[in-house]
Structure formats: C-alpha cells, structure tokens
Amino acid sequence: MSLKTRFLLLAACLVLVASAAAWTVFHRITEGIIEQWGERVAAIQVQYDSGRLLQPLEREIALARQMADSIVLQRWANAPDDPELEGQAFDEMESFRRNFRDNSYFVALRGSGGYYHNNAAGDYTSERLRYRLRPDRPADAWFYRLIEEGRDFHLNVNPDVELGVTKLWIDVLMRDADGEILGVVGTGMELESFLQEIIDIQQPGITTLFVDYNGAIQLYRDRRLIDYASFIKPEGQKRTLDLLVDLPRDAEALSGIMQELRDAPDQQPSVRTEFVTVEGKRHLAGLAFLPALGWFEVTLLDLETLMPLGGFTPVAVVFVLTLLVTLLVFHLALRRQLLAPIAALEAAMQRVKEGDLSASELPRGRGEMGRLMHHFRSMAEAIQRHTRDLEERVRERTEELEAVATRDVLTGLMNRRGMQQWLEEQILRATRESSHFGLLWLDIDRFKELNDGLGHAAGDKALVRVAEALSDGLRPYDRASRWGGDEFLVILSPCDAPTLAGVAERLRHAVAEIEVEGVPVTISVGACMANPGEDLDLLLKRADEALYQAKADGRNQARVAV
C-alpha cells in the first residue's frame, strides 16, 4: 500500500472521527443552549401571562368587594320586601353595573333566595329578580356551598342555565356588621371573549392555561377540557391538569410542583419549570401560583417549534465541510484556518451556554468558517433580541402592576401600602440627616352619616373631592394618601412648625368649601412634627391623638401635637 493511499486512509479516518466528535459536541451544546433559553423564556412568559390575567381581574374583584361592603345593599338584604330600600338598592346595583367591565352584576340573597341580575344591555332593568334559588336544585349548589364554607371570595367558570350564559364568575360574600352572611354578590366576564383575549394568544409553540387550587382546568383554549362548575364536583370527576400530559410521572411531577408552590411560607411569586411530554412531543412546563386568585398559571413551551434543532443544521453542515477542507491542508493552514476558529466558536458557545448572548468577541473569519460564525452570531443575536423584548415587556408590566399596587383606585392618591413605604423612607432619612418632617392625619367628619344617608356613590364623590383638594393644596414635593376608609395621611417634607400649622389650616379651609349633594364636607386634622429617630408607631400615635383632640373640640378643627 502506497504512502499516498495510507495517508488518504488516515486522513479519511481522522475526518470521520473528528466529524463525529464535532457533531456530538455541537449537538450537546446546541441542546443545552435551547434548554437554558427555554427555561428563561418559560419564566418570562409565565410572569407575562399572569400579569395579563391579573390586570383585568384585580379591578373587577376590588369593585365586587366594594359592592359587598355597600351599606345600602346590606340594609335591603335584611328587609328585601321594603319598597324604599329596594329602590335604593337597585340604584346602587346600577351604579356598580356601569363600572364593571362586563356591565353586568348579580346579587343573590340568602334570606329570600332571590337572584337579581342585569346585563350590559339593561334587558332586565324592569325585572331584576330573575329567579329564586333552591337548595334542592343542582344548578344552585354553588350558592349554598359558598355560604356553607364561608368563602369570602371565589372565582368560578360555570354556565348559568337560567340566564343562558357561560362566564368567569367573581363571587364575593356579603356580610353585615356582625359578620352574618347576607348573600353573594359579584359580576361575570363572558368566557369566550375572555379566552380570546387572555388564552388564545396565537403564539406558535406557546400554550397558556390556568388551573384552580386543586389542578382543575379553568381557562384553556380547548373549551372541552375546561372543568365547568368544578367548585361543586367531587375530586374524582374533575378535568385536571394531568389530562394534558402523556406520562403518569409527568403528572406526578407537576402535582408535586403545585404542592410546593402552595406550601411556600411567603407565597412570593415564583416560577418553577419541568420537562413533560404532551401529545408525544417534549414540552417545557412553567408554573406559578397566584395567591390573589388561588389559581395556578401554566405555560407549555414546544421548544421544537420555538427554536427547532433543525435550524442549526446549516451551521453544522458548514462546520463539517470546513473540517473536511481544512484537514487536507498543511499544518500552518490547519492551525490558521480551522483550529483557531473552532476554539473561538467553542468559547462563544460556552459563553452563550453560561448566559452571555453578546457573541461580540467572535472573530469575523473567512470562507466557510466565516459563514459558520456569522450563522452562530445571527443565532445569538436573535436569541438576545427575543430575550430583551420579553424582559422589556415583563419590566413594563411589572412597573404597571407596582403602580397599581401603590395607588388607591378611587382617589388616585397613594394607598396605605405606598404611604407606609414612603413613611419608612422619610423616617430613615430624618434619622440619617437629623432632620424633621411633618405628618397630617385627616378624617372626614361624619362620613358614615353622609355615606349611609346619600348612598355609596355620594360617599365616593366626597372622597374624590377631598383627595382633589389635598392634591391642589400641597407642594409638589409633599405626599398625600388615602390611609383607609375616610382617612387621609399627608407627609410634608421639608417642614417646620409654622409650615405644619399653616398647611393643616389651609387644607381644612379648602375642604370646608366642598359640598356633596347640598351637604357640606369638613375634615378634622391631627398634626405632628416627626423627630429624628422616632419610630413609625409612636409617630402615628401622636398624630392620632391630635386628631382625636380635634374631634373632641367639635370637629372641623386642626390640632398640632406637642
């Protein structure tokens, strides 16, 4: 056998061995990149889909809770046959109907069993009493089950046979001042349009669904798998999440993740992922628990659709062809044209695997290796752009949700949570800089009489007018909040004693000019100066004592704590 033949055979063996090894390494690294990218996308997609669901629901839930707290409805629920109370209650219901997203409401009374409802078209304005609930009728079991378990809030996907609609129902218990359950109030969101808006997102390779506390499917693109009226079904008859996966071990893994998320001590939003098999294909499942709803958000990612491994085939082909060519040249050409580019590409792959998607240090190269590196650079840049877009959308949604979480829906001022955070920051700053700031605690005089006498809408109007007066009467760098009910808190920083007393009197006079349906509105003000090192509880106690003194002196007064 000639030396040329032996050299060609050796070269062929080296080519085969090197090609097989290179393909194996390339395949493993590529799969690792896809899996790591998939886990990041799953976490981002779960947070994004959760935010899209919570945004419309949180507002509806808050309105339903306000409706349940209505004094007008509670008085009527105790005397449903009183015509005067019934008229006031119907006006109150209509006020809430116009504010609900679906422009519909329902009120179910425990005593009389009456189910009152009006839809967006106002078809039942003259006959709001649609039917009577009965304990022996299966369709009414949800009502008696809610009362039996004493659930103050519940979400339920259920068809109403009497009304001929299928909705996502928001149920809130209505209780009197002694905690006695008077009935159930709430609203519904038309299921089909809600699914099209939240679930049918038309993103290839991405499936979104929501399941309840026990895994029963509540929102899903395949309407046949939704577990309607799951609240009253025995556990063995529910359509649960395990119907979507092929293998029992996948169902057990998902069930274990849900248990861990439910049992988390702080129940902070977190996303867990697990690979499962769905319809014979490998999917990455991302799960998050939404404690505000008592539901789980589940996202299924088909990685073959989102980033198919076949998309890397041109890169692999170029890689192997380049290897075939470069193994036939001399050692210097081999070193310059193949070994160095492969080392750079491997380093770039490793950086991508570790999360660095920049690929900025990858040399340009020439010929086949240049095209290979160009394909890889394009792939890394595409992943980076997609990841950046998803992170930006999550960041925007997070900022919107944080703004909602610290703002009072009715008045637009900071809510108690936002003000408490601001107070704690001011206390730390005053301690650090040995400075002072002023605190005003304002309370609307005889608000309960106004609210009870003129109704919930008049009370809301008074709160809004007072909030506007506070906003107009403060400096740009001061802060005002709705502390709770008819109480407001104002932070004046910087502030001295004369400014504190002057602003308190100015705000009191501004509010005294307000009238709601002919009834004058006044406030009592308790003020105090915060001393460096003073803790929050002591500061609030001093302001509260000053407010109490203002009330004791006849209301419509401003008192400054010594």
Helices and strands as residue ranges (DSSP letters): H 3-68, H 71-78, H 83-99, E 105-109, E 114-118, E 129-132, G 138-140, H 141-149, E 153-160, E 165-175, E 181-190, H 191-198, E 206-211, E 217-219, G 223-225, G 230-232, G 235-237, G 241-243, H 248-263, E 271-278, E 281-290, E 295-302, H 303-306, G 309-312, H 313-326, H 331-334, I 335-339, H 340-353, H 367-405, H 416-433, E 437-444, H 447-454, H 456-473, E 479-484, E 487-492, H 497-512, E 515-516, E 519-520, E 523-530, H 536-552, E 558-560
